[in-house]
Amino acid sequence: MALSVLFRNVEVENDTVINRLTFKGNVVNRNFKDIEGYGLLTTYGKDGRALETIFFELPELDRSSFGNFEVYAKNEDVEDYELEIFEVSERKKNQRIPSLENVNQSIEFSDDITVSSSVGSLYTVMGRYTNKNSTPVSGMARITFFDSDGRIIDSSPFLLSRIEPNQTKTFSTHGMEIEGYKTYEIQIDSIREEN
């Protein structure tokens, strides 16, 4: 039986100084189980084309409760948006709280990362990652692009799905406008041990 989770009271704030939209509101757990998971925000332009897709971690929710979420997106040419539950699972009692301290942060990214442009100014990043921990983990990572002066051009998060010890998986993420980037950096935003 699927777990039922809803977004409620969503507000969108437009900060024109830093060209950023802030989406915030409540996530409601309609189950008699404690849960955790990820949400997905997609923004759309006038022609209905997806502009940006952002994964974000949901707050841990006790049974029949609600929590707050906040996620950011670029505000350029955004006409509409969609919030979805990407993945949700039951949180076990006595499960250690997900944190960087539970694991060694030993996720290795391959050297053969590819960055390619697609339709218009959209780009796609693809690569591989390997779990060097002794336990299964999952998490969120981010790739950030810099210009020749070291200024950030774009930053795009992506999901690290559950991965077993010494296993290698592929990842991909999409974003906009990285023309002229000189370097990029991949970092882990959050990681947690899985049962």
C-alpha positions in Angstrom: 0.0 0.0 0.0 1.4 3.4 -1.0 2.3 6.0 1.6 0.2 9.1 1.4 2.0 12.5 1.7 0.7 15.9 0.7 2.1 19.4 0.1 -0.1 22.1 1.8 -0.1 25.9 2.2 2.6 26.4 -0.5 3.9 30.0 -0.8 6.3 31.3 -3.5 8.5 34.2 -2.8 10.4 36.0 -5.7 13.7 37.6 -4.7 14.6 39.7 -7.8 17.9 40.8 -6.3 19.4 37.4 -6.4 17.0 36.0 -9.1 15.7 33.3 -6.8 12.3 31.8 -6.1 11.7 30.3 -2.6 9.0 27.6 -2.3 7.9 26.8 1.2 5.0 25.3 3.0 3.9 22.1 4.8 4.4 18.4 4.1 1.6 16.3 5.7 2.1 12.7 6.7 -1.3 11.0 6.3 -0.1 7.6 7.4 0.0 5.8 10.7 3.8 5.3 10.2 6.8 7.5 10.7 8.2 8.4 7.3 11.1 10.1 5.4 11.8 10.8 1.8 12.5 13.2 -1.0 10.4 15.7 -2.9 10.8 17.0 -6.5 10.2 20.6 -7.7 9.9 21.2 -11.4 9.6 24.8 -12.9 8.1 25.4 -16.3 8.4 28.3 -18.9 5.6 29.9 -21.0 5.8 27.1 -23.6 5.3 24.4 -20.9 8.9 23.3 -21.2 10.6 22.2 -18.0 13.2 24.7 -16.9 14.7 23.2 -13.8 14.2 20.1 -11.7 15.3 20.1 -8.1 15.4 17.2 -5.6 15.1 18.0 -1.9 14.9 16.1 1.3 11.6 16.0 3.1 11.5 16.6 6.9 11.3 13.4 8.9 7.6 13.1 9.9 6.1 11.2 12.7 2.8 9.4 12.1 -0.1 11.7 11.2 1.9 14.9 11.6 3.3 17.7 9.4 6.5 19.5 8.9 7.9 22.4 7.0 9.9 22.4 3.7 11.8 25.1 1.8 13.4 24.7 -1.6 14.9 27.2 -4.1 14.8 27.7 -7.8 15.9 30.2 -10.4 13.2 32.8 -11.2 14.0 33.4 -14.8 11.1 32.8 -17.2 9.2 30.7 -14.7 5.5 30.6 -15.4 4.4 27.5 -13.5 5.7 24.8 -11.2 4.9 21.3 -9.9 5.7 19.8 -6.5 5.7 16.0 -6.3 6.7 13.4 -3.8 9.6 11.6 -5.4 10.3 8.9 -2.9 8.9 8.1 0.6 9.5 5.2 2.9 8.7 4.2 6.4 11.2 5.3 9.0 12.0 2.6 11.5 11.8 3.2 15.2 15.3 3.1 16.8 16.8 3.9 13.3 19.8 6.2 13.7 19.1 9.8 12.7 20.4 10.2 9.1 23.6 12.3 9.3 27.1 12.6 8.0 28.4 11.2 11.3 26.9 7.8 10.6 29.2 7.1 7.7 32.7 7.9 6.5 31.4 10.1 3.6 33.3 7.8 1.4 31.5 8.3 -1.9 33.8 8.5 -4.9 32.8 10.1 -8.2 34.3 8.8 -11.4 36.7 11.0 -13.5 34.6 10.4 -16.6 31.9 13.0 -15.8 30.2 14.3 -19.0 28.6 17.7 -19.4 26.6 18.1 -22.5 24.2 20.7 -23.8 20.7 19.8 -25.0 17.7 21.9 -26.1 18.4 25.6 -25.8 20.5 26.5 -22.8 19.7 23.3 -20.9 22.6 21.0 -20.0 22.9 17.4 -18.7 25.5 16.0 -16.4 26.1 12.2 -16.2 28.6 10.2 -14.2 29.2 7.4 -11.8 29.6 7.1 -8.1 30.9 4.3 -5.8 30.1 3.6 -2.2 33.3 3.0 -0.3 31.5 2.7 3.0 31.0 -0.6 4.8 27.2 0.0 4.9 24.5 0.9 2.3 23.9 4.6 2.0 21.8 7.2 0.2 21.9 10.9 0.0 22.0 14.1 -2.0 24.9 15.6 -3.9 25.4 18.8 -5.9 27.5 19.9 -8.9 28.5 23.6 -9.0 29.9 25.4 -12.1 32.4 28.3 -11.9 33.6 30.9 -14.4 37.2 31.8 -15.0 37.1 34.2 -12.0 35.8 31.5 -9.6 32.2 32.9 -9.5 29.3 30.4 -9.3 27.4 30.2 -12.6 25.0 27.4 -11.6 24.5 24.7 -9.0 22.3 21.7 -9.5 21.5 19.0 -6.8 21.0 15.3 -7.6 19.9 12.2 -5.8 22.3 9.5 -4.7 19.9 6.5 -4.6 20.5 3.6 -2.2 23.8 2.0 -3.0 25.4 -1.1 -1.5 29.0 -1.2 -0.2 31.5 -1.2 -3.1 28.7 -0.9 -5.6 28.9 1.7 -8.5 25.8 3.5 -9.9 25.2 6.2 -12.4 23.7 9.6 -11.8 22.4 12.4 -14.0 21.1 15.9 -13.4 20.0 18.9 -15.5 20.2 22.6 -15.3 20.5 25.8 -17.3 23.0 28.4 -18.5 26.5 27.2 -17.9 28.0 28.7 -21.0 31.6 29.7 -20.4 32.1 27.6 -17.3 35.8 26.8 -16.6 35.6 24.4 -13.7 33.1 22.4 -11.7 33.0 20.8 -8.3 30.9 17.9 -6.9 30.1 17.8 -3.3 27.9 15.7 -1.0 25.1 17.7 0.6 23.7 14.9 2.8 24.3 11.2 3.2 22.8 8.6 5.5 23.2 5.1 6.4 20.5 2.7 5.2 19.3 -0.5 6.9 
